Amino acid sequence: MTTRTVLKTALTTALMLTSLSTFAAGNLSVDEQVSVNASPATVWKMVGNFNGLDVWHPVVVGSDLKSGNNNEVDAERILSLGNGGTILEQLTAYSDSDNSYSYAILESPLPVKNYESTISVSDDGKGKSIVSWSSTFDAADGVDDQAAIDAITGVYNAGLNQLQKDFAQ
């Protein structure tokens, strides 16, 4: 592991811990990754736009800033979903230099609460990128833990698989 990788991991962890102090961390977690056939800088141009999830996630049909400035901590976005639902999220940490940001769900039809997530893009050392999407959360009241995990895993896999397709060569 290179010094740069260790430093990026340490900074990402610090950002996550800082953001978790604002929101209650959940007891459940999901961590998904995908290899993308493009450089981290290229992938980050797409993934690193907090208000641009609709560009690469197939379920999100719109993203609008409700408050704050894009890519600045405390910015809030409203995601419009293909099924008519909406999700309100708040940016809790952002590091352009480390290709990482964290956010919390404030309101959502998803079967979770206390949701905190981090998306990051790293170099795989072979000219490709690894996109990681992880979270901690609790199941919403009356929802089975596995159902909550399955829902978040499905959201992540849909987005990550689309990214992989977008950069396929």
C-alpha positions as CSV (number, residue, x, y, z in Angstrom):
1,M,0.0,0.0,0.0
2,T,1.5,3.3,-1.0
3,T,1.8,6.3,1.3
4,R,-0.7,8.2,-0.9
5,T,-3.3,5.4,-0.5
6,V,-2.8,5.3,3.2
7,L,-3.2,9.1,3.5
8,K,-6.3,9.0,1.3
9,T,-7.8,6.2,3.4
10,A,-7.0,8.1,6.6
11,L,-8.5,11.3,5.3
12,T,-11.6,9.6,4.0
13,T,-12.0,7.9,7.4
14,A,-11.6,11.2,9.2
15,L,-14.2,12.9,7.0
16,M,-16.6,10.1,7.7
17,L,-16.1,10.3,11.4
18,T,-16.5,14.1,11.4
19,S,-19.7,13.8,9.5
20,L,-21.0,11.0,11.7
21,S,-20.7,13.3,14.7
22,T,-23.5,15.4,13.3
23,F,-25.9,12.5,12.5
24,A,-26.6,9.4,14.5
25,A,-24.8,6.4,13.0
26,G,-26.9,3.4,12.2
27,N,-26.2,-0.2,13.2
28,L,-26.5,-1.7,9.7
29,S,-24.1,-1.1,6.8
30,V,-23.6,-1.6,3.1
31,D,-20.3,-1.3,1.2
32,E,-20.3,-1.8,-2.5
33,Q,-17.5,-1.3,-5.0
34,V,-17.0,-1.4,-8.8
35,S,-14.1,-1.2,-11.1
36,V,-14.5,1.5,-13.8
37,N,-12.5,1.6,-17.0
38,A,-11.4,5.3,-16.7
39,S,-9.0,7.3,-14.6
40,P,-10.1,8.6,-11.2
41,A,-10.0,12.2,-12.4
42,T,-12.4,11.3,-15.3
43,V,-14.8,9.3,-13.1
44,W,-14.7,12.0,-10.4
45,K,-15.8,14.6,-12.9
46,M,-19.1,12.7,-13.1
47,V,-19.4,11.2,-9.6
48,G,-18.0,14.2,-7.6
49,N,-20.9,16.5,-8.6
50,F,-23.1,16.3,-5.5
51,N,-26.0,17.8,-7.5
52,G,-25.5,15.5,-10.4
53,L,-26.6,12.1,-9.3
54,D,-29.3,12.2,-12.0
55,V,-26.5,12.2,-14.6
56,W,-25.3,8.7,-13.7
57,H,-27.9,6.9,-11.6
58,P,-30.6,5.3,-13.6
59,V,-33.3,5.7,-11.0
60,V,-32.7,9.4,-10.3
61,V,-34.4,11.5,-12.9
62,G,-33.7,14.9,-11.4
63,S,-31.5,16.6,-8.8
64,D,-32.1,20.1,-7.5
65,L,-30.3,22.1,-4.8
66,K,-32.8,23.0,-2.1
67,S,-30.2,25.1,-0.1
68,G,-26.6,26.0,0.0
69,N,-24.0,25.8,-2.8
70,N,-23.2,22.6,-4.7
71,N,-20.2,20.6,-3.4
72,E,-20.2,22.7,-0.2
73,V,-20.9,21.1,3.2
74,D,-24.5,21.6,4.4
75,A,-25.9,21.9,0.8
76,E,-29.2,20.1,0.4
77,R,-30.4,18.3,-2.7
78,I,-33.8,16.9,-3.6
79,L,-33.6,13.8,-5.8
80,S,-36.6,13.1,-8.0
81,L,-37.0,9.4,-8.6
82,G,-38.5,7.7,-11.7
83,N,-41.4,6.3,-9.5
84,G,-42.4,9.8,-8.5
85,G,-40.7,9.7,-5.0
86,T,-38.3,12.2,-3.7
87,I,-35.3,12.1,-1.4
88,L,-33.8,15.0,0.6
89,E,-30.1,14.7,1.3
90,Q,-27.5,16.9,3.0
91,L,-23.8,17.0,2.1
92,T,-21.8,16.4,5.3
93,A,-18.3,16.3,3.9
94,Y,-16.6,17.0,0.6
95,S,-13.0,16.5,-0.6
96,D,-12.3,17.2,-4.2
97,S,-8.6,16.4,-3.7
98,D,-9.5,13.0,-2.3
99,N,-12.4,12.3,-4.6
100,S,-14.8,11.7,-1.8
101,Y,-18.0,13.1,-0.3
102,S,-20.4,12.1,2.4
103,Y,-24.0,12.9,2.8
104,A,-27.0,12.1,5.0
105,I,-30.6,11.3,4.1
106,L,-33.0,13.7,5.8
107,E,-36.3,12.5,4.2
108,S,-36.9,9.5,2.0
109,P,-39.3,6.8,1.0
110,L,-36.4,4.3,1.4
111,P,-36.9,1.9,4.4
112,V,-34.0,3.4,6.4
113,K,-33.3,6.0,9.1
114,N,-30.1,7.5,10.5
115,Y,-28.5,7.0,7.0
116,E,-25.0,8.4,6.4
117,S,-23.1,7.5,3.3
118,T,-19.8,8.1,1.5
119,I,-19.0,7.9,-2.2
120,S,-15.3,7.8,-3.2
121,V,-13.2,7.2,-6.3
122,S,-9.7,5.8,-6.1
123,D,-7.0,4.6,-8.4
124,D,-6.7,0.8,-8.8
125,G,-3.0,1.2,-9.9
126,K,-3.7,-0.1,-13.4
127,G,-5.2,3.0,-15.0
128,K,-8.7,2.2,-13.8
129,S,-10.8,3.5,-10.9
130,I,-12.5,1.9,-8.0
131,V,-15.8,3.6,-7.1
132,S,-16.9,2.8,-3.5
133,W,-20.3,3.6,-2.0
134,S,-20.8,2.8,1.6
135,S,-23.2,3.7,4.4
136,T,-24.4,3.1,7.9
137,F,-28.1,3.2,8.8
138,D,-30.9,1.7,10.8
139,A,-34.0,0.0,9.4
140,A,-37.0,2.2,9.4
141,D,-39.6,1.5,12.1
142,G,-41.5,-1.7,11.2
143,V,-38.9,-2.8,8.6
144,D,-36.8,-5.9,8.8
145,D,-33.1,-5.3,8.8
146,Q,-32.5,-7.4,5.8
147,A,-35.1,-5.6,3.8
148,A,-33.4,-2.3,4.6
149,I,-30.0,-3.7,3.6
150,D,-31.4,-5.2,0.4
151,A,-33.0,-1.8,-0.6
152,I,-29.7,0.1,-0.1
153,T,-27.7,-2.6,-1.8
154,G,-30.1,-2.4,-4.8
155,V,-29.7,1.4,-5.0
156,Y,-25.9,1.2,-4.9
157,N,-25.7,-1.6,-7.4
158,A,-28.0,0.1,-9.9
159,G,-25.8,3.3,-9.8
160,L,-22.4,1.5,-9.8
161,N,-23.4,-0.8,-12.6
162,Q,-24.5,2.2,-14.7
163,L,-21.2,3.9,-14.1
164,Q,-19.4,0.8,-15.2
165,K,-21.4,0.8,-18.4
166,D,-20.9,4.5,-19.0
167,F,-17.2,4.1,-19.0
168,A,-17.0,0.7,-20.8
169,Q,-14.6,0.5,-23.7
